[in-house]
Amino acid sequence: MPHTHQVAWDRLSGEVVLDLPRTAGEGSTIIEPGYRFEATAAFGRSAPLVVEIGSGSGDALVAGATARPEWDFLAFEVWRPGIGHALAKMGERALPNVRIVEADAALALQTMVEPGSVREVWTFFPDPWPKQRHHKRRIVSPDLVEAVVAALEDGGVWRLATDWVAYAAAMRAVIGADQRLSPVSTGRAPLRPPTRFERRGTAEGREIVDLAYVRAERD
């Protein structure tokens, strides 16, 4: 981790990064399946909750939390240097409406988030794994769709973005197979800032694709 990010980690991680029970102890990225996240306890208030799957270096997370102080943000990221970078973006003080979990989101979202408790889920520029033999590693899968559908409140929105058109097509196919999610937009997500992934993709001639799906009302 670069020095400035390590300094930010040392200064802010105790406030922002949640210390949660792990299946294999410290260093594991898998949260104990019996753990349940209580947003009101974590943030000290009741507010709309946004979950970001793979916050990377924190561009969208920090921009969104700064723009919407009345919302709470729970981010999942397995790459500790990325978390350190996100903390460095906050400056001297932690954003009070942000909590970060150093964990595998695809697994944690299935167990730790209360059903129907999330206003929005963000999945911006996940690893596209462009080679055919690696497609099984893509995070947007039927299992993730099931977890997101369960987590979203009625009318909640799942926002995604990628700079790989083939991955966008795969996302559409996987998410479109679930009748509980309906496409509502292909416009840029309102709170998504330009990121280095987007800039790199654009520079290399790739199209940026945004997708948004709304969760149907429960019976």
mmCIF file of the C-alpha atoms, coordinates in Angstrom:
data_MODEL
# 
_entry.id   MODEL 
# 
loop_
_atom_site.group_PDB 
_atom_site.id 
_atom_site.type_symbol 
_atom_site.label_atom_id 
_atom_site.label_alt_id 
_atom_site.label_comp_id 
_atom_site.label_asym_id 
_atom_site.label_entity_id 
_atom_site.label_seq_id 
_atom_site.pdbx_PDB_ins_code 
_atom_site.Cartn_x 
_atom_site.Cartn_y 
_atom_site.Cartn_z 
_atom_site.occupancy 
_atom_site.B_iso_or_equiv 
_atom_site.pdbx_formal_charge 
_atom_site.auth_seq_id 
_atom_site.auth_comp_id 
_atom_site.auth_asym_id 
_atom_site.auth_atom_id 
_atom_site.pdbx_PDB_model_num 
ATOM 1   C CA . MET A 1 1   ? 0.000   0.000   0.000   1.00 0.00 ? 1   MET A CA 1 
ATOM 2   C CA . PRO A 1 2   ? 1.435   3.454   -0.863  1.00 0.00 ? 2   PRO A CA 1 
ATOM 3   C CA . HIS A 1 3   ? 2.503   5.458   2.166   1.00 0.00 ? 3   HIS A CA 1 
ATOM 4   C CA . THR A 1 4   ? -0.314  8.022   1.936   1.00 0.00 ? 4   THR A CA 1 
ATOM 5   C CA . HIS A 1 5   ? -2.909  5.231   1.722   1.00 0.00 ? 5   HIS A CA 1 
ATOM 6   C CA . GLN A 1 6   ? -1.334  3.412   4.675   1.00 0.00 ? 6   GLN A CA 1 
ATOM 7   C CA . VAL A 1 7   ? -1.463  6.599   6.711   1.00 0.00 ? 7   VAL A CA 1 
ATOM 8   C CA . ALA A 1 8   ? -5.144  6.978   5.843   1.00 0.00 ? 8   ALA A CA 1 
ATOM 9   C CA . TRP A 1 9   ? -5.759  3.332   6.760   1.00 0.00 ? 9   TRP A CA 1 
ATOM 10  C CA . ASP A 1 10  ? -4.042  3.786   10.125  1.00 0.00 ? 10  ASP A CA 1 
ATOM 11  C CA . ARG A 1 11  ? -6.017  6.973   10.800  1.00 0.00 ? 11  ARG A CA 1 
ATOM 12  C CA . LEU A 1 12  ? -9.507  6.062   9.600   1.00 0.00 ? 12  LEU A CA 1 
ATOM 13  C CA . SER A 1 13  ? -9.949  2.307   9.255   1.00 0.00 ? 13  SER A CA 1 
ATOM 14  C CA . GLY A 1 14  ? -10.996 1.939   12.889  1.00 0.00 ? 14  GLY A CA 1 
ATOM 15  C CA . GLU A 1 15  ? -13.993 4.193   12.205  1.00 0.00 ? 15  GLU A CA 1 
ATOM 16  C CA . VAL A 1 16  ? -14.906 3.042   8.700   1.00 0.00 ? 16  VAL A CA 1 
ATOM 17  C CA . VAL A 1 17  ? -13.777 -0.566  8.140   1.00 0.00 ? 17  VAL A CA 1 
ATOM 18  C CA . LEU A 1 18  ? -16.026 -3.005  9.989   1.00 0.00 ? 18  LEU A CA 1 
ATOM 19  C CA . ASP A 1 19  ? -14.365 -5.687  12.104  1.00 0.00 ? 19  ASP A CA 1 
ATOM 20  C CA . LEU A 1 20  ? -16.594 -8.681  11.372  1.00 0.00 ? 20  LEU A CA 1 
ATOM 21  C CA . PRO A 1 21  ? -16.410 -12.388 12.262  1.00 0.00 ? 21  PRO A CA 1 
ATOM 22  C CA . ARG A 1 22  ? -14.648 -14.479 9.614   1.00 0.00 ? 22  ARG A CA 1 
ATOM 23  C CA . THR A 1 23  ? -14.976 -18.150 8.748   1.00 0.00 ? 23  THR A CA 1 
ATOM 24  C CA . ALA A 1 24  ? -11.214 -18.681 8.831   1.00 0.00 ? 24  ALA A CA 1 
ATOM 25  C CA . GLY A 1 25  ? -10.150 -15.961 11.243  1.00 0.00 ? 25  GLY A CA 1 
ATOM 26  C CA . GLU A 1 26  ? -8.217  -12.779 10.546  1.00 0.00 ? 26  GLU A CA 1 
ATOM 27  C CA . GLY A 1 27  ? -7.223  -12.381 6.905   1.00 0.00 ? 27  GLY A CA 1 
ATOM 28  C CA . SER A 1 28  ? -10.179 -14.342 5.563   1.00 0.00 ? 28  SER A CA 1 
ATOM 29  C CA . THR A 1 29  ? -12.395 -12.529 3.052   1.00 0.00 ? 29  THR A CA 1 
ATOM 30  C CA . ILE A 1 30  ? -15.446 -14.675 3.874   1.00 0.00 ? 30  ILE A CA 1 
ATOM 31  C CA . ILE A 1 31  ? -17.828 -13.353 6.521   1.00 0.00 ? 31  ILE A CA 1 
ATOM 32  C CA . GLU A 1 32  ? -19.282 -15.795 9.037   1.00 0.00 ? 32  GLU A CA 1 
ATOM 33  C CA . PRO A 1 33  ? -22.641 -16.832 7.500   1.00 0.00 ? 33  PRO A CA 1 
ATOM 34  C CA . GLY A 1 34  ? -24.494 -16.285 10.768  1.00 0.00 ? 34  GLY A CA 1 
ATOM 35  C CA . TYR A 1 35  ? -23.544 -12.596 10.998  1.00 0.00 ? 35  TYR A CA 1 
ATOM 36  C CA . ARG A 1 36  ? -26.275 -10.025 10.269  1.00 0.00 ? 36  ARG A CA 1 
ATOM 37  C CA . PHE A 1 37  ? -25.493 -6.399  9.490   1.00 0.00 ? 37  PHE A CA 1 
ATOM 38  C CA . GLU A 1 38  ? -27.571 -3.888  11.484  1.00 0.00 ? 38  GLU A CA 1 
ATOM 39  C CA . ALA A 1 39  ? -27.478 -0.559  9.647   1.00 0.00 ? 39  ALA A CA 1 
ATOM 40  C CA . THR A 1 40  ? -28.990 1.485   12.470  1.00 0.00 ? 40  THR A CA 1 
ATOM 41  C CA . ALA A 1 41  ? -26.316 0.219   14.857  1.00 0.00 ? 41  ALA A CA 1 
ATOM 42  C CA . ALA A 1 42  ? -23.480 0.741   12.355  1.00 0.00 ? 42  ALA A CA 1 
ATOM 43  C CA . PHE A 1 43  ? -24.488 4.282   11.361  1.00 0.00 ? 43  PHE A CA 1 
ATOM 44  C CA . GLY A 1 44  ? -26.381 5.401   14.449  1.00 0.00 ? 44  GLY A CA 1 
ATOM 45  C CA . ARG A 1 45  ? -29.466 6.314   12.455  1.00 0.00 ? 45  ARG A CA 1 
ATOM 46  C CA . SER A 1 46  ? -32.083 5.011   10.039  1.00 0.00 ? 46  SER A CA 1 
ATOM 47  C CA . ALA A 1 47  ? -31.482 6.127   6.434   1.00 0.00 ? 47  ALA A CA 1 
ATOM 48  C CA . PRO A 1 48  ? -31.668 4.805   2.857   1.00 0.00 ? 48  PRO A CA 1 
ATOM 49  C CA . LEU A 1 49  ? -28.868 2.292   2.345   1.00 0.00 ? 49  LEU A CA 1 
ATOM 50  C CA . VAL A 1 50  ? -26.663 1.937   -0.739  1.00 0.00 ? 50  VAL A CA 1 
ATOM 51  C CA . VAL A 1 51  ? -24.498 -1.180  -1.108  1.00 0.00 ? 51  VAL A CA 1 
ATOM 52  C CA . GLU A 1 52  ? -21.514 -1.034  -3.449  1.00 0.00 ? 52  GLU A CA 1 
ATOM 53  C CA . ILE A 1 53  ? -20.128 -4.325  -4.706  1.00 0.00 ? 53  ILE A CA 1 
ATOM 54  C CA . GLY A 1 54  ? -16.434 -3.840  -5.384  1.00 0.00 ? 54  GLY A CA 1 
ATOM 55  C CA . SER A 1 55  ? -15.726 -0.234  -4.407  1.00 0.00 ? 55  SER A CA 1 
ATOM 56  C CA . GLY A 1 56  ? -12.170 -0.396  -5.786  1.00 0.00 ? 56  GLY A CA 1 
ATOM 57  C CA . SER A 1 57  ? -10.265 2.767   -4.932  1.00 0.00 ? 57  SER A CA 1 
ATOM 58  C CA . GLY A 1 58  ? -13.442 4.465   -3.731  1.00 0.00 ? 58  GLY A CA 1 
ATOM 59  C CA . ASP A 1 59  ? -14.226 6.915   -6.532  1.00 0.00 ? 59  ASP A CA 1 
ATOM 60  C CA . ALA A 1 60  ? -17.981 6.266   -6.653  1.00 0.00 ? 60  ALA A CA 1 
ATOM 61  C CA . LEU A 1 61  ? -18.211 5.520   -2.941  1.00 0.00 ? 61  LEU A CA 1 
ATOM 62  C CA . VAL A 1 62  ? -16.659 8.772   -1.755  1.00 0.00 ? 62  VAL A CA 1 
ATOM 63  C CA . ALA A 1 63  ? -18.359 10.902  -4.414  1.00 0.00 ? 63  ALA A CA 1 
ATOM 64  C CA . GLY A 1 64  ? -21.760 9.364   -3.681  1.00 0.00 ? 64  GLY A CA 1 
ATOM 65  C CA . ALA A 1 65  ? -21.466 9.604   0.089   1.00 0.00 ? 65  ALA A CA 1 
ATOM 66  C CA . THR A 1 66  ? -20.325 13.213  -0.154  1.00 0.00 ? 66  THR A CA 1 
ATOM 67  C CA . ALA A 1 67  ? -23.163 14.159  -2.496  1.00 0.00 ? 67  ALA A CA 1 
ATOM 68  C CA . ARG A 1 68  ? -25.813 12.313  -0.468  1.00 0.00 ? 68  ARG A CA 1 
ATOM 69  C CA . PRO A 1 69  ? -25.030 12.798  3.239   1.00 0.00 ? 69  PRO A CA 1 
ATOM 70  C CA . GLU A 1 70  ? -28.620 11.789  4.027   1.00 0.00 ? 70  GLU A CA 1 
ATOM 71  C CA . TRP A 1 71  ? -27.928 8.275   2.652   1.00 0.00 ? 71  TRP A CA 1 
ATOM 72  C CA . ASP A 1 72  ? -25.748 5.545   4.179   1.00 0.00 ? 72  ASP A CA 1 
ATOM 73  C CA . PHE A 1 73  ? -23.216 3.574   2.126   1.00 0.00 ? 73  PHE A CA 1 
ATOM 74  C CA . LEU A 1 74  ? -21.967 0.048   2.771   1.00 0.00 ? 74  LEU A CA 1 
ATOM 75  C CA . ALA A 1 75  ? -19.113 -0.975  0.463   1.00 0.00 ? 75  ALA A CA 1 
ATOM 76  C CA . PHE A 1 76  ? -17.564 -4.387  -0.124  1.00 0.00 ? 76  PHE A CA 1 
ATOM 77  C CA . GLU A 1 77  ? -13.961 -4.610  -1.351  1.00 0.00 ? 77  GLU A CA 1 
ATOM 78  C CA . VAL A 1 78  ? -11.435 -7.465  -1.055  1.00 0.00 ? 78  VAL A CA 1 
ATOM 79  C CA . TRP A 1 79  ? -8.390  -5.392  -2.110  1.00 0.00 ? 79  TRP A CA 1 
ATOM 80  C CA . ARG A 1 80  ? -6.997  -3.676  0.983   1.00 0.00 ? 80  ARG A CA 1 
ATOM 81  C CA . PRO A 1 81  ? -4.847  -1.159  -0.967  1.00 0.00 ? 81  PRO A CA 1 
ATOM 82  C CA . GLY A 1 82  ? -8.074  -0.051  -2.684  1.00 0.00 ? 82  GLY A CA 1 
ATOM 83  C CA . ILE A 1 83  ? -9.700  0.497   0.699   1.00 0.00 ? 83  ILE A CA 1 
ATOM 84  C CA . GLY A 1 84  ? -6.680  2.503   1.786   1.00 0.00 ? 84  GLY A CA 1 
ATOM 85  C CA . HIS A 1 85  ? -7.019  4.619   -1.358  1.00 0.00 ? 85  HIS A CA 1 
ATOM 86  C CA . ALA A 1 86  ? -10.710 5.211   -0.601  1.00 0.00 ? 86  ALA A CA 1 
ATOM 87  C CA . LEU A 1 87  ? -9.879  6.288   2.940   1.00 0.00 ? 87  LEU A CA 1 
ATOM 88  C CA . ALA A 1 88  ? -7.217  8.667   1.597   1.00 0.00 ? 88  ALA A CA 1 
ATOM 89  C CA . LYS A 1 89  ? -9.849  10.266  -0.647  1.00 0.00 ? 89  LYS A CA 1 
ATOM 90  C CA . MET A 1 90  ? -11.884 11.139  2.452   1.00 0.00 ? 90  MET A CA 1 
ATOM 91  C CA . GLY A 1 91  ? -9.155  13.426  3.754   1.00 0.00 ? 91  GLY A CA 1 
ATOM 92  C CA . GLU A 1 92  ? -8.500  14.038  7.420   1.00 0.00 ? 92  GLU A CA 1 
ATOM 93  C CA . ARG A 1 93  ? -11.910 12.906  8.637   1.00 0.00 ? 93  ARG A CA 1 
ATOM 94  C CA . ALA A 1 94  ? -13.936 9.818   7.884   1.00 0.00 ? 94  ALA A CA 1 
ATOM 95  C CA . LEU A 1 95  ? -17.242 10.240  6.089   1.00 0.00 ? 95  LEU A CA 1 
ATOM 96  C CA . PRO A 1 96  ? -19.806 9.385   8.784   1.00 0.00 ? 96  PRO A CA 1 
ATOM 97  C CA . ASN A 1 97  ? -22.162 7.734   6.298   1.00 0.00 ? 97  ASN A CA 1 
ATOM 98  C CA . VAL A 1 98  ? -19.645 5.195   4.958   1.00 0.00 ? 98  VAL A CA 1 
ATOM 99  C CA . ARG A 1 99  ? -18.774 1.727   6.229   1.00 0.00 ? 99  ARG A CA 1 
ATOM 100 C CA . ILE A 1 100 ? -16.491 -0.673  4.354   1.00 0.00 ? 100 ILE A CA 1 
ATOM 101 C CA . VAL A 1 101 ? -16.295 -4.449  4.590   1.00 0.00 ? 101 VAL A CA 1 
ATOM 102 C CA . GLU A 1 102 ? -13.075 -6.150  3.501   1.00 0.00 ? 102 GLU A CA 1 
ATOM 103 C CA . ALA A 1 103 ? -14.795 -9.228  2.089   1.00 0.00 ? 103 ALA A CA 1 
ATOM 104 C CA . ASP A 1 104 ? -16.063 -11.158 -0.912  1.00 0.00 ? 104 ASP A CA 1 
ATOM 105 C CA . ALA A 1 105 ? -19.298 -9.324  -1.723  1.00 0.00 ? 105 ALA A CA 1 
ATOM 106 C CA . ALA A 1 106 ? -20.804 -12.139 -3.781  1.00 0.00 ? 106 ALA A CA 1 
ATOM 107 C CA . LEU A 1 107 ? -20.843 -14.354 -0.699  1.00 0.00 ? 107 LEU A CA 1 
ATOM 108 C CA . ALA A 1 108 ? -21.405 -11.768 2.037   1.00 0.00 ? 108 ALA A CA 1 
ATOM 109 C CA . LEU A 1 109 ? -24.410 -10.193 0.347   1.00 0.00 ? 109 LEU A CA 1 
ATOM 110 C CA . GLN A 1 110 ? -26.172 -13.555 0.420   1.00 0.00 ? 110 GLN A CA 1 
ATOM 111 C CA . THR A 1 111 ? -26.096 -13.768 4.203   1.00 0.00 ? 111 THR A CA 1 
ATOM 112 C CA . MET A 1 112 ? -25.263 -10.557 6.083   1.00 0.00 ? 112 MET A CA 1 
ATOM 113 C CA . VAL A 1 113 ? -27.672 -7.972  4.623   1.00 0.00 ? 113 VAL A CA 1 
ATOM 114 C CA . GLU A 1 114 ? -31.288 -7.978  5.786   1.00 0.00 ? 114 GLU A CA 1 
ATOM 115 C CA . PRO A 1 115 ? -33.751 -8.791  2.977   1.00 0.00 ? 115 PRO A CA 1 
ATOM 116 C CA . GLY A 1 116 ? -35.487 -5.731  1.570   1.00 0.00 ? 116 GLY A CA 1 
ATOM 117 C CA . SER A 1 117 ? -33.199 -3.289  3.384   1.00 0.00 ? 117 SER A CA 1 
ATOM 118 C CA . VAL A 1 118 ? -31.225 -1.743  0.490   1.00 0.00 ? 118 VAL A CA 1 
ATOM 119 C CA . ARG A 1 119 ? -32.290 1.252   -1.611  1.00 0.00 ? 119 ARG A CA 1 
ATOM 120 C CA . GLU A 1 120 ? -29.616 0.838   -4.299  1.00 0.00 ? 120 GLU A CA 1 
ATOM 121 C CA . VAL A 1 121 ? -26.891 -1.651  -5.219  1.00 0.00 ? 121 VAL A CA 1 
ATOM 122 C CA . TRP A 1 122 ? -23.920 -0.443  -7.275  1.00 0.00 ? 122 TRP A CA 1 
ATOM 123 C CA . THR A 1 123 ? -21.645 -2.660  -9.358  1.00 0.00 ? 123 THR A CA 1 
ATOM 124 C CA . PHE A 1 124 ? -19.378 -0.345  -11.339 1.00 0.00 ? 124 PHE A CA 1 
ATOM 125 C CA . PHE A 1 125 ? -16.655 -1.693  -13.629 1.00 0.00 ? 125 PHE A CA 1 
ATOM 126 C CA . PRO A 1 126 ? -16.297 -5.204  -12.205 1.00 0.00 ? 126 PRO A CA 1 
ATOM 127 C CA . ASP A 1 127 ? -13.437 -7.268  -13.597 1.00 0.00 ? 127 ASP A CA 1 
ATOM 128 C CA . PRO A 1 128 ? -14.668 -8.320  -17.083 1.00 0.00 ? 128 PRO A CA 1 
ATOM 129 C CA . TRP A 1 129 ? -12.552 -11.499 -17.262 1.00 0.00 ? 129 TRP A CA 1 
ATOM 130 C CA . PRO A 1 130 ? -12.616 -11.180 -21.071 1.00 0.00 ? 130 PRO A CA 1 
ATOM 131 C CA . LYS A 1 131 ? -11.172 -14.618 -21.893 1.00 0.00 ? 131 LYS A CA 1 
ATOM 132 C CA . GLN A 1 132 ? -13.818 -17.286 -22.489 1.00 0.00 ? 132 GLN A CA 1 
ATOM 133 C CA . ARG A 1 133 ? -12.254 -19.711 -20.010 1.00 0.00 ? 133 ARG A CA 1 
ATOM 134 C CA . HIS A 1 134 ? -12.443 -17.071 -17.261 1.00 0.00 ? 134 HIS A CA 1 
ATOM 135 C CA . HIS A 1 135 ? -16.096 -16.072 -17.718 1.00 0.00 ? 135 HIS A CA 1 
ATOM 136 C CA . LYS A 1 136 ? -17.092 -18.247 -14.755 1.00 0.00 ? 136 LYS A CA 1 
ATOM 137 C CA . ARG A 1 137 ? -15.184 -15.806 -12.519 1.00 0.00 ? 137 ARG A CA 1 
ATOM 138 C CA . ARG A 1 138 ? -17.369 -12.848 -13.438 1.00 0.00 ? 138 ARG A CA 1 
ATOM 139 C CA . ILE A 1 139 ? -19.137 -11.498 -10.386 1.00 0.00 ? 139 ILE A CA 1 
ATOM 140 C CA . VAL A 1 140 ? -22.457 -10.785 -12.138 1.00 0.00 ? 140 VAL A CA 1 
ATOM 141 C CA . SER A 1 141 ? -23.882 -14.314 -11.979 1.00 0.00 ? 141 SER A CA 1 
ATOM 142 C CA . PRO A 1 142 ? -27.225 -15.958 -11.177 1.00 0.00 ? 142 PRO A CA 1 
ATOM 143 C CA . ASP A 1 143 ? -26.134 -16.307 -7.528  1.00 0.00 ? 143 ASP A CA 1 
ATOM 144 C CA . LEU A 1 144 ? -25.373 -12.587 -7.287  1.00 0.00 ? 144 LEU A CA 1 
ATOM 145 C CA . VAL A 1 145 ? -28.660 -11.710 -8.978  1.00 0.00 ? 145 VAL A CA 1 
ATOM 146 C CA . GLU A 1 146 ? -30.509 -13.743 -6.355  1.00 0.00 ? 146 GLU A CA 1 
ATOM 147 C CA . ALA A 1 147 ? -28.612 -12.009 -3.542  1.00 0.00 ? 147 ALA A CA 1 
ATOM 148 C CA . VAL A 1 148 ? -29.259 -8.529  -4.963  1.00 0.00 ? 148 VAL A CA 1 
ATOM 149 C CA . VAL A 1 149 ? -32.958 -9.238  -5.514  1.00 0.00 ? 149 VAL A CA 1 
ATOM 150 C CA . ALA A 1 150 ? -33.267 -10.385 -1.908  1.00 0.00 ? 150 ALA A CA 1 
ATOM 151 C CA . ALA A 1 151 ? -31.400 -7.362  -0.534  1.00 0.00 ? 151 ALA A CA 1 
ATOM 152 C CA . LEU A 1 152 ? -33.235 -4.661  -2.513  1.00 0.00 ? 152 LEU A CA 1 
ATOM 153 C CA . GLU A 1 153 ? -36.345 -3.011  -1.136  1.00 0.00 ? 153 GLU A CA 1 
ATOM 154 C CA . ASP A 1 154 ? -39.438 -2.897  -3.354  1.00 0.00 ? 154 ASP A CA 1 
ATOM 155 C CA . GLY A 1 155 ? -38.659 -0.330  -6.052  1.00 0.00 ? 155 GLY A CA 1 
ATOM 156 C CA . GLY A 1 156 ? -34.951 -0.450  -5.223  1.00 0.00 ? 156 GLY A CA 1 
ATOM 157 C CA . VAL A 1 157 ? -32.445 -0.086  -8.061  1.00 0.00 ? 157 VAL A CA 1 
ATOM 158 C CA . TRP A 1 158 ? -29.389 -2.066  -9.149  1.00 0.00 ? 158 TRP A CA 1 
ATOM 159 C CA . ARG A 1 159 ? -26.952 0.127   -11.086 1.00 0.00 ? 159 ARG A CA 1 
ATOM 160 C CA . LEU A 1 160 ? -24.115 -1.358  -13.121 1.00 0.00 ? 160 LEU A CA 1 
ATOM 161 C CA . ALA A 1 161 ? -21.445 -0.077  -15.496 1.00 0.00 ? 161 ALA A CA 1 
ATOM 162 C CA . THR A 1 162 ? -18.794 -1.704  -17.669 1.00 0.00 ? 162 THR A CA 1 
ATOM 163 C CA . ASP A 1 163 ? -16.448 -0.767  -20.478 1.00 0.00 ? 163 ASP A CA 1 
ATOM 164 C CA . TRP A 1 164 ? -16.715 -4.220  -22.090 1.00 0.00 ? 164 TRP A CA 1 
ATOM 165 C CA . VAL A 1 165 ? -19.701 -4.519  -24.448 1.00 0.00 ? 165 VAL A CA 1 
ATOM 166 C CA . ALA A 1 166 ? -19.574 -8.320  -24.315 1.00 0.00 ? 166 ALA A CA 1 
ATOM 167 C CA . TYR A 1 167 ? -19.801 -8.221  -20.522 1.00 0.00 ? 167 TYR A CA 1 
ATOM 168 C CA . ALA A 1 168 ? -22.722 -5.797  -20.756 1.00 0.00 ? 168 ALA A CA 1 
ATOM 169 C CA . ALA A 1 169 ? -24.514 -8.300  -22.989 1.00 0.00 ? 169 ALA A CA 1 
ATOM 170 C CA . ALA A 1 170 ? -23.804 -11.061 -20.484 1.00 0.00 ? 170 ALA A CA 1 
ATOM 171 C CA . MET A 1 171 ? -25.123 -8.864  -17.650 1.00 0.00 ? 171 MET A CA 1 
ATOM 172 C CA . ARG A 1 172 ? -28.320 -8.201  -19.603 1.00 0.00 ? 172 ARG A CA 1 
ATOM 173 C CA . ALA A 1 173 ? -28.803 -11.912 -20.206 1.00 0.00 ? 173 ALA A CA 1 
ATOM 174 C CA . VAL A 1 174 ? -28.202 -12.973 -16.611 1.00 0.00 ? 174 VAL A CA 1 
ATOM 175 C CA . ILE A 1 175 ? -30.191 -10.176 -14.958 1.00 0.00 ? 175 ILE A CA 1 
ATOM 176 C CA . GLY A 1 176 ? -32.935 -10.233 -17.577 1.00 0.00 ? 176 GLY A CA 1 
ATOM 177 C CA . ALA A 1 177 ? -33.642 -13.870 -16.750 1.00 0.00 ? 177 ALA A CA 1 
ATOM 178 C CA . ASP A 1 178 ? -35.043 -12.794 -13.370 1.00 0.00 ? 178 ASP A CA 1 
ATOM 179 C CA . GLN A 1 179 ? -38.621 -11.556 -13.655 1.00 0.00 ? 179 GLN A CA 1 
ATOM 180 C CA . ARG A 1 180 ? -38.295 -9.569  -10.434 1.00 0.00 ? 180 ARG A CA 1 
ATOM 181 C CA . LEU A 1 181 ? -35.895 -7.105  -12.074 1.00 0.00 ? 181 LEU A CA 1 
ATOM 182 C CA . SER A 1 182 ? -36.914 -4.768  -14.900 1.00 0.00 ? 182 SER A CA 1 
ATOM 183 C CA . PRO A 1 183 ? -34.600 -2.493  -16.944 1.00 0.00 ? 183 PRO A CA 1 
ATOM 184 C CA . VAL A 1 184 ? -35.270 1.191   -16.311 1.00 0.00 ? 184 VAL A CA 1 
ATOM 185 C CA . SER A 1 185 ? -32.280 3.069   -17.723 1.00 0.00 ? 185 SER A CA 1 
ATOM 186 C CA . THR A 1 186 ? -29.136 2.892   -19.808 1.00 0.00 ? 186 THR A CA 1 
ATOM 187 C CA . GLY A 1 187 ? -28.127 6.432   -18.889 1.00 0.00 ? 187 GLY A CA 1 
ATOM 188 C CA . ARG A 1 188 ? -25.183 7.245   -16.701 1.00 0.00 ? 188 ARG A CA 1 
ATOM 189 C CA . ALA A 1 189 ? -25.879 6.531   -13.039 1.00 0.00 ? 189 ALA A CA 1 
ATOM 190 C CA . PRO A 1 190 ? -26.692 9.868   -11.326 1.00 0.00 ? 190 PRO A CA 1 
ATOM 191 C CA . LEU A 1 191 ? -23.922 9.647   -8.717  1.00 0.00 ? 191 LEU A CA 1 
ATOM 192 C CA . ARG A 1 192 ? -21.285 7.784   -10.729 1.00 0.00 ? 192 ARG A CA 1 
ATOM 193 C CA . PRO A 1 193 ? -18.202 9.966   -11.290 1.00 0.00 ? 193 PRO A CA 1 
ATOM 194 C CA . PRO A 1 194 ? -15.640 9.423   -14.055 1.00 0.00 ? 194 PRO A CA 1 
ATOM 195 C CA . THR A 1 195 ? -13.174 6.767   -12.903 1.00 0.00 ? 195 THR A CA 1 
ATOM 196 C CA . ARG A 1 196 ? -9.766  5.627   -14.071 1.00 0.00 ? 196 ARG A CA 1 
ATOM 197 C CA . PHE A 1 197 ? -11.364 2.453   -15.438 1.00 0.00 ? 197 PHE A CA 1 
ATOM 198 C CA . GLU A 1 198 ? -13.772 4.531   -17.495 1.00 0.00 ? 198 GLU A CA 1 
ATOM 199 C CA . ARG A 1 199 ? -11.052 6.858   -18.729 1.00 0.00 ? 199 ARG A CA 1 
ATOM 200 C CA . ARG A 1 200 ? -8.826  3.929   -19.665 1.00 0.00 ? 200 ARG A CA 1 
ATOM 201 C CA . GLY A 1 201 ? -11.656 2.160   -21.452 1.00 0.00 ? 201 GLY A CA 1 
ATOM 202 C CA . THR A 1 202 ? -12.549 5.287   -23.393 1.00 0.00 ? 202 THR A CA 1 
ATOM 203 C CA . ALA A 1 203 ? -8.904  5.895   -24.283 1.00 0.00 ? 203 ALA A CA 1 
ATOM 204 C CA . GLU A 1 204 ? -8.685  2.346   -25.655 1.00 0.00 ? 204 GLU A CA 1 
ATOM 205 C CA . GLY A 1 205 ? -11.808 2.863   -27.761 1.00 0.00 ? 205 GLY A CA 1 
ATOM 206 C CA . ARG A 1 206 ? -14.263 0.846   -25.677 1.00 0.00 ? 206 ARG A CA 1 
ATOM 207 C CA . GLU A 1 207 ? -17.892 1.859   -25.192 1.00 0.00 ? 207 GLU A CA 1 
ATOM 208 C CA . ILE A 1 208 ? -19.081 2.634   -21.659 1.00 0.00 ? 208 ILE A CA 1 
ATOM 209 C CA . VAL A 1 209 ? -22.355 0.859   -20.887 1.00 0.00 ? 209 VAL A CA 1 
ATOM 210 C CA . ASP A 1 210 ? -24.566 1.787   -17.933 1.00 0.00 ? 210 ASP A CA 1 
ATOM 211 C CA . LEU A 1 211 ? -27.481 -0.398  -16.870 1.00 0.00 ? 211 LEU A CA 1 
ATOM 212 C CA . ALA A 1 212 ? -30.141 0.053   -14.202 1.00 0.00 ? 212 ALA A CA 1 
ATOM 213 C CA . TYR A 1 213 ? -32.811 -2.381  -13.031 1.00 0.00 ? 213 TYR A CA 1 
ATOM 214 C CA . VAL A 1 214 ? -35.685 -1.832  -10.610 1.00 0.00 ? 214 VAL A CA 1 
ATOM 215 C CA . ARG A 1 215 ? -36.859 -4.482  -8.185  1.00 0.00 ? 215 ARG A CA 1 
ATOM 216 C CA . ALA A 1 216 ? -40.540 -5.408  -8.442  1.00 0.00 ? 216 ALA A CA 1 
ATOM 217 C CA . GLU A 1 217 ? -42.860 -5.224  -5.452  1.00 0.00 ? 217 GLU A CA 1 
ATOM 218 C CA . ARG A 1 218 ? -43.057 -8.364  -3.336  1.00 0.00 ? 218 ARG A CA 1 
ATOM 219 C CA . ASP A 1 219 ? -46.322 -10.283 -3.291  1.00 0.00 ? 219 ASP A CA 1 
# 
